[in-house]
Amino acid sequence: GQDIFSELIYSTRISLFVGFFAAFVSVAIGTLVGLFSGYLRGAADEVLMGTTDIVLIIPALPLMIILAAHTSPSIWNIIIVIGALWWTSTARVVRSRVLQLREMPFVEAARSLGAGDGYIVFKHILPNTLQVILAKFILAVAGAMLTEASLSFLGLGDPLQKSWGMMLNYAFSRGGFINGYWWWYLPPGICISLAVLSFVLIGFGLEEQDREEMNANRL
């Protein structure tokens, strides 16, 4: 008595929305931390990277499950939880790139002309890190979609905003797996797999392209 095809189409919007928005939050935090950590160095670098290391060693998925279980079921809470815990890898990659760029001749020239730190960071360094930031964003979309599906499958998603993960949760809780209702659980599972695989491959491709461009610039 349920229109599985309509649910699948509607769930696509929710899953993609959570994936892109959570990825935006995590990449924005990681980019800011990496930019200022790599450029300022000194005490600011130690504090920011120390905070990054602390967040990095915390098991992300169990903490996400705990936080999602103790907050009201909402896609916004899932977005905030994912974004607040998945920014560390972006911060490290951006910091590594900024450490290379801050010693480049064009940055030294801008500094010698009296340009301020904020101007140099946002006008000269940030545009030259966009390639790696885009790659991390695409990979973060894949990770956020997979995490949202996992949390929703465990029943921690918003029942009023049905995603692919919530479809799997309903199929499991109502006996879809036991009774072999493959038309209920197989379509969202395939969609999750294909979407995550696609974003991962695109992200790896962008990272490889950025690596080749950096090697060419060194030569």
Summary of the structure (lengths in Angstrom):
residues: 219
radius of gyration: 20.6
end to end distance: 64.0
largest distance: 72.4
contacts: 722
relative contact order: 0.15
helix: 82%
strand: 0%
